[in-house]
Amino acid sequence: MKMDRFNRRELLIKTVASGTAAAVMASLAQAAERPAARPAAKPARKPQGGMGGLQESPKIRISTPNAEKLGWRLCIQQYTFRDRSFYEMLDVVVKMGVANVEPAFFLKLSKEKPDLTCSESLSAENRKEMKKRMDDLGIKMPNFYAQLEADKTKYRGIFDFAKEMGVETIVAEPPIEALADIDKLCEEYKINLAIHNHPEGSGSAYWNPDVFAKAVEGKSPRIGGAPDTGHWVRSGLDTLESLKKYQKRINTIHLKDAEESGKRDSRDVPLGTGKANYAALLKQIYDWKWRGVMTVEYEHQSPQLVEEVAQCVKYVEDFATKVKA
């Protein structure tokens, strides 16, 4: 398996076993090399306008103001920058002008403490430090990619951690038969579940949107999807038709484009340059007046990783700018 073509589900299995867009693009080339300046601490302002409203951060110059006005809160998945720790990733995210992150339970928290992962396994002290690091930079954690698998005794600990960290939506691929129990926890904790998908042949039960649609029947609105559009491409599916099968059940979105359709190891490419038909996807989301967190996840470990992720962020902002004109 080539390092630049990781399938995340395979990595998970191994791990469980063991300003303006132009300004952003100009500055991102250096983001991975230099730490973000630590601004003077001051109280963070709450997002305006509710869940999808314009998110104001006194510490980050948001690079997607028009997307925010549509209610689209851009976010970065930690797996994108798995070549570094979570704390190191935060510096890049700040430079990118993005104020939201989605940590992954199996990835490391700190370069200095490589055995610690961004998960419910963290001690109270390490959780406090994680929150402070984000607060100091003006970053929120609206999503958390969690391990909700067969062992239901671990679910409450995951929800406790999510609530403590200010999470709105847990992203996971739980067994279909566990959804009723998870639904009860979602209602109790007032936290959503967004069911993620991987490509056909990866072992993902949700690679086919029809399976997802059937699984959420009769569940509360807190049980929804986190459609990964790039994995639909890899499965050879029509991305727009797949998206329509989710409709009001979309709790968050993983923004991803892939180079080739029907090829499981097809590499990620910047949004709008692959086979995901991104102009049509964003148009459909806009027409639905959907509001929520959009998470950029870029699996290809490109030598120009920061720049290519920035292109993804810019693509969404450019779309939002056009429709707002």
C-alpha positions, 0 to 999 in steps of 0.5 A: 500500500502506497503511503500517498493512497491510504484508505482510511478504513484500512488505517482505522482497522490497523489502529484499533488493533494497535482574509480573502481567498487570494490572501489565504493562498498567498500565505499558505505555502508557509503555514506548515513551516511556521507556528501561528502567532498566539494572540492575546487571550480574550473571550470568544464570541459566540456564533451569530444567527444560530447553528448555521449563522455567520461564525465570528472569531476575534482571533482568526481572519475567516477566509470563507465569509460568503460561505459563512453567510450561507450557513456553511461552516468550513472545517478541516478533518484531522486525517488530512494532516495526519503527518503531524499532530493535532496541535501542529495541525491547528497552526495550519488551520489558523493560517488557512482562515478556518475556525473549525476542526474535526479530530479523529479518535485514532490520531495523535494529539501532541508531538511531545506525547505521541501515545495520546490520541484525540479521543475519550481516552484522554485524562481530565488534564489533557482534555483541559489542555486540548480545549485551551489550545483551541480556545487560545486560537479561536478554534471550535470542535463542532465534529468528532470522528469517533469509534462507535462500534459493537461494544455499546458499553463504550458509547457513554464515555464517547458522548461524555467526551464529546459534550465536554469538548463542545461537540455538536455532531459525532461522526462514525460508522456504527453497526446498523443494529446499534442505531436505536441505542445511539439515538437515545444517547443523542437525545439525552446528550443533545448531540447528533450522529452523522453516519459516515461512508467508505468505498465499496469493498472497504467493509463499510456497511454504508457505502451504498446510500440506499443502505443509509436511507433504510438504516435511518428510517424511524430514527430521530432527526438527530440520526443523520449522515456525513456523506463522503462524496469522494468515496461515492466517486471511488464506488462508481456512484453518481454523486448527485443522485447519491446526495439526493437520497440523503436530503434532510438527513444530512447532519454534516458533510465530508467534502472530497473529490477523487481523480477516477470513478470506480477505482477504490484507491483513486487519489484525492484532488482539489474540489472541482477537479475530479469526478465528483461533479462538485459544482452540481453538488454545491448547487443542490446543497444551496438549493436546499438551503442546507446549513451546517458544518462542511468538513474538508478531508484530503486523504492524498499526502501530496507534497503540496498538501497545504496548498491543495487543501487551501484550493478546496476551501477556496472552491467553496468560498468562490461558489458562495461568492458567485451565488451571493453576487 
